[in-house]
C-alpha cells in the first residue's frame, strides 16, 4: 500500500534496449502491462555453474570447480479474469488480453532485432530488470462453448546485466580465471575480452583457443571459452 492508501499494482515496463530499461520509467517505456491482481508469491532462483574436474586422491567422486554464476531468474504468475468478479467488468473472452500480453513480452522487435527488455515495478520500487525467457498460459475457467474467461500467465524473467557490469559484480575480471560466455547479437571478440580481462588485445589468444576462422564474425548463441591468458603476449 502507498501512503495514500491506494493499492499499487505491479507494472511490467517494456523497453527497446537495456540502457533505457536501466534508467527509464513508465513515461519512457515502449509498452507496459498492469497486473489485474498483484502476485501472491514469486520465486527467485540463483544458479552456479560448475565443471567436474578429475577425481581427487582418496576420494570417491569428482570435484566440482566453480566456473561462473548464472543470471538470476524470477518467476511470476499473473491472473487474467473476464468474469467481472474481480473488477466488476465482465467481458466475453480473455483471448485478446492474452494476445496483447504476449505481444508485450515475446514479440520480435524489427528495429532492435530482438524482443524487449523489461523492468518490473511495484509501487515506488523497481524489483527486477531483465528479459522474458518463458511465457506459459494455463486456462482455468470456460464458458459453455469452450471460450476461456480465466487464465494464469506464468512468466520467467532472467537478469540481463551487461557483461562489463557482471564482471564487476562478480569480481571475476582476473585473467587467471576461466570464463564461458554465450555470444549475443552485436558482441565482438575485443569487446568481450575487454569485459573479462580488462584489455581487448587478448582477442588473438581467445580466437586461437576457440578455433575461430574469422574472429570478426561471432555466431549469436554460440559459447566461447575465455581461458587464463598469457599477460606478456596480448
C-alpha positions in Angstrom: 0.0 0.0 0.0 1.2 3.5 -0.8 0.9 6.3 1.8 -2.3 7.5 0.2 -4.0 4.1 0.8 -4.2 3.3 -2.9 -3.3 -0.2 -3.8 -0.2 -0.1 -6.1 -0.4 -2.6 -9.0 2.7 -4.3 -10.3 3.8 -2.9 -13.7 5.8 -4.6 -16.4 7.6 -1.9 -18.4 8.9 -2.8 -21.8 12.0 -1.1 -23.4 13.8 -1.4 -26.7 17.2 -1.7 -25.1 18.9 -2.4 -21.8 20.1 1.2 -21.2 16.5 2.5 -21.4 15.4 -0.3 -19.0 18.1 0.7 -16.6 17.1 4.3 -16.1 13.6 4.7 -17.7 10.2 4.7 -16.1 6.6 4.5 -17.3 6.9 7.6 -19.4 9.9 6.3 -21.3 8.6 2.7 -21.8 7.6 1.5 -25.2 4.8 -0.5 -23.8 3.6 -1.7 -20.4 1.3 -4.2 -18.6 -0.5 -3.6 -15.2 -1.4 -6.7 -13.2 -5.1 -7.2 -12.5 -4.2 -8.6 -9.1 -0.7 -8.4 -7.6 1.1 -11.7 -7.4 0.7 -13.5 -4.1 4.1 -15.0 -4.3 7.1 -15.0 -6.7 10.2 -17.2 -7.0 13.8 -16.1 -7.2 16.4 -18.6 -8.4 20.2 -18.4 -8.3 22.3 -21.0 -10.2 26.1 -21.6 -10.0 27.9 -23.3 -12.9 30.5 -25.9 -12.0 32.6 -28.2 -14.1 33.7 -31.7 -13.0 37.5 -31.9 -12.5 39.4 -35.2 -12.1 38.7 -37.4 -9.1 40.6 -36.3 -6.1 43.2 -38.6 -4.4 41.5 -40.8 -1.9 38.0 -39.6 -2.9 35.1 -41.5 -4.4 33.8 -38.7 -6.7 34.8 -35.9 -8.9 35.5 -32.5 -7.6 33.3 -29.6 -8.7 35.2 -26.5 -9.9 33.3 -23.2 -9.9 33.1 -21.5 -13.3 30.6 -18.7 -13.0 27.3 -17.5 -11.6 24.3 -17.7 -13.9 21.9 -14.8 -14.2 19.2 -14.5 -11.5 15.8 -15.7 -12.5 12.4 -14.7 -11.2 9.1 -16.4 -11.9 5.7 -14.6 -11.5 2.1 -15.6 -12.1 -0.4 -13.1 -13.4 -4.2 -13.6 -13.3 -6.5 -12.8 -16.2 -10.2 -12.9 -15.4 -13.1 -11.7 -17.5 -15.9 -12.9 -15.3 -16.3 -9.5 -13.7 -15.9 -10.9 -10.2 -12.7 -9.0 -9.6 -13.1 -5.7 -11.3 -16.9 -5.6 -12.0 -16.3 -5.5 -15.8 -17.4 -8.8 -17.3 -16.1 -9.4 -20.9 -16.8 -12.1 -23.5 -13.2 -13.6 -23.6 -9.7 -13.2 -22.4 -8.2 -14.2 -25.7 -7.5 -10.6 -26.8 -6.0 -9.7 -23.4 -3.6 -12.7 -23.6 -2.6 -11.8 -27.1 -1.8 -8.3 -26.0 0.2 -9.6 -23.0 2.1 -12.0 -25.2 2.9 -9.2 -27.7 4.4 -7.1 -24.9 6.6 -9.9 -23.6 7.8 -12.0 -26.5 7.1 -10.2 -29.8 10.2 -9.8 -32.0 11.1 -6.1 -32.5 12.2 -5.4 -36.0 14.2 -2.2 -35.2 16.1 -3.8 -32.3 16.3 -7.3 -33.9 15.3 -8.9 -30.6 12.4 -9.0 -28.1 12.2 -6.2 -25.5 14.0 -5.6 -22.2 11.8 -5.3 -19.0 11.7 -3.6 -15.7 9.3 -4.8 -13.0 8.0 -2.1 -10.8 5.8 -2.4 -7.7 4.8 0.9 -6.1 7.9 3.0 -5.9 10.2 0.0 -6.1 12.0 -1.4 -9.1 12.3 -5.1 -8.2 13.8 -6.6 -11.3 15.4 -5.8 -14.7 15.9 -8.4 -17.4 14.4 -10.4 -20.3 11.3 -12.7 -20.5 12.5 -16.2 -21.3 9.3 -18.3 -20.8 5.6 -17.4 -21.0 3.1 -20.1 -20.2 -0.7 -19.8 -20.2 -2.9 -22.1 -18.1 -6.6 -21.8 -18.8 -8.8 -22.2 -15.7 -12.4 -21.3 -16.5 -14.6 -21.6 -19.6 -17.9 -20.6 -21.0 -20.3 -23.4 -22.2 -18.9 -23.1 -25.7 -15.3 -23.6 -24.5 -14.3 -19.9 -24.6 -11.7 -19.2 -21.9 -12.6 -16.5 -19.4 -9.9 -17.0 -16.7 -6.2 -17.9 -17.1 -2.9 -17.8 -15.3 0.2 -16.5 -17.1 3.4 -17.8 -15.7 6.4 -15.8 -16.8 10.1 -16.4 -16.2 12.4 -13.4 -16.3 16.2 -13.7 -16.5 18.5 -10.9 -15.4 20.5 -9.4 -18.3 23.2 -7.4 -16.6 25.7 -6.3 -19.3 28.9 -8.2 -19.3 31.1 -5.3 -18.0 28.7 -4.9 -15.1 28.6 -8.6 -14.4 32.4 -8.8 -14.3 32.5 -6.1 -11.7 29.6 -7.5 -9.7 31.2 -11.0 -9.5 34.8 -9.6 -9.1 35.8 -12.1 -11.8 37.8 -9.9 -14.1 41.0 -11.7 -13.2 42.9 -13.1 -16.3 43.8 -16.1 -14.2 40.3 -17.5 -14.2 38.5 -19.4 -17.0 35.3 -17.9 -18.3 32.5 -19.1 -20.6 30.3 -16.6 -22.4 27.3 -17.1 -24.7 27.6 -14.8 -27.7 24.8 -12.2 -28.1 23.9 -10.3 -31.2 26.3 -7.3 -31.6 29.1 -8.8 -29.5 32.6 -8.6 -30.7 35.7 -10.5 -29.5 37.7 -7.5 -28.5 34.7 -6.2 -26.5 34.3 -9.5 -24.7 38.0 -9.6 -24.0 37.8 -6.2 -22.5 34.9 -7.2 -20.3 36.7 -10.2 -19.0 40.4 -9.3 -19.0 40.3 -5.5 -19.0 42.2 -5.5 -22.2 40.7 -6.1 -25.8 44.1 -7.1 -27.2 43.7 -10.7 -25.9 41.3 -11.5 -28.7 44.0 -13.2 -30.7 44.7 -15.8 -27.9 40.9 -16.3 -27.4 40.3 -16.7 -31.1 43.1 -19.4 -31.3 41.7 -21.3 -28.3 38.2 -21.3 -29.8 39.5 -22.2 -33.3 37.7 -19.2 -34.8 38.3 -18.9 -38.5 37.0 -15.4 -38.6 37.1 -13.5 -35.2 35.2 -10.6 -36.7 32.1 -12.7 -37.1 30.7 -14.3 -33.9 27.6 -16.5 -34.2 24.9 -15.4 -31.7 24.0 -18.2 -29.3 27.4 -19.9 -29.6 29.6 -20.3 -26.5 33.2 -19.1 -26.2 35.8 -20.1 -23.7 38.0 -17.4 -22.2 40.9 -19.2 -20.6 43.6 -17.8 -18.3 45.8 -15.7 -20.7 49.5 -15.0 -21.0 49.7 -11.4 -19.9 53.1 -11.0 -21.5 51.8 -11.6 -25.0 48.4 -9.9 -25.6 
